[in-house]
Amino acid sequence: MINVWEYAAEFALEKQEIYEAIDTVFSSGRLILGPQTEAFEEKFAKWCGANFSVGVGNGTDAIFLACKALGLQSGDEVITVANTAVPTVSAIVAAGGVPVFVDVNPDTYLMDINLVEKKISAKTKLIIPVHLYGQMVDMDPLMALAGKYKIQVIEDCAQAHGAKYKGRTAGTIGDVAAFSFYPTKILGAYGDAGLCLTSNEVVRDKLRRLRFYGMEKNYYSIEHGYNSRIDELQAAILLKKLEHLTSYIKARQKIARIYDHGLRGTSFILPQSAPQNEHAYYLYVLRHSRRDEVIRLLSEKLINVNISYPWPIHTMKAFDHLQYKLGDLPHTELVAAEIFSLPMYPQLEESQQFRVMDVLREIDHQLS
Ligand SMILES: Cc1ncc(COP(=O)(O)O)c(C=O)c1O
């Protein structure tokens, strides 16, 4: 069986460092918001090229707290996409916002910037571009629009650690960026963890209070807050793994080049990287009009793939109240019906990559 993702090989390689990280924390007497958190926050911000970061419980909380820190009020509109993970949108709703969806670009499957201005209203408070699959949204025109209408921008970077746009790293362009370190992510923890990145000191201080009951000092809240702290244990592990982040991304890009090369000329539509982007390949997303048959045939050959995501958010029962209907976001809906993602993680062996390509080429032949 070739899995779409697994961490066993990575753990085997890094076991020693991870156990050392765990030992450091358990022996330190500080289990929450201690030196590992501070060191990871500082080093991750520096790695990205931002001034500050605030570790939080998970990526969903990072979006939620970023919305709160930027002053989202109940009923404010937040422009985003429906081709994303549910948490992008559930965090907006939890923060009191009303999600407003724009369709995606049919080539990159990311927010279509040309459609954003039409969705801006007097109630628009935020825009949340999602750098899905490891590739960044076209940020320059988006920031220009946001500036024109005085709207703030939160980058959803859950899938885009180390992705670049015109040489700038994901998370350094908007007002705040939200990261997830869910285990499958490009930089993954051994449990849940998340982080907000910002270069604004006032926003950083607000985020620090919001994750800690609204407090700056113990037992005294100066504003309404929450509890969403990165775990000291996860921070220590992430600090070790951060040293490997550049090589993780290089390994992913190498696998993508091999897939690109092997699948060119077949009926599969390959991922398209916009020319200004450096794709970090969290996922390698293919597209085929007979996707479900392709997946069935792959599973017969013990190759496991995934669909991110099969149901656009606006078609889900949980979001009925937003009153979208099928047909409202035609590119999003078509993409959801045709995409699937191939096995992709840094330790995926070359023989496995070639096996995936050979089987896909056989399937291409069979279906033509
Ligand atoms: C695009 C996107 N946004 C937000 C999240 C939420 O992150 P988490 O699972 O850490 O809450 C995820 C990951 O699941 C994601 O892929």
The ligand as an ORCA input file, in Angstrom:
! r2SCAN-3c Opt
* xyz 0 1
  C      -6.655     25.726      4.727
  C      -6.780     25.364      6.169
  N      -7.195     26.289      7.060
  C      -7.311     26.022      8.358
  C      -7.003     24.771      8.869
  C      -7.220     24.504     10.324
  O      -6.095     24.051     11.004
  P      -6.228     23.110     12.287
  O      -6.624     21.740     11.815
  O      -4.850     23.130     12.885
  O      -7.240     23.712     13.193
  C      -6.548     23.773      7.991
  C      -6.149     22.442      8.461
  O      -6.888     21.590      8.781
  C      -6.443     24.067      6.608
  O      -6.013     23.153      5.728
*
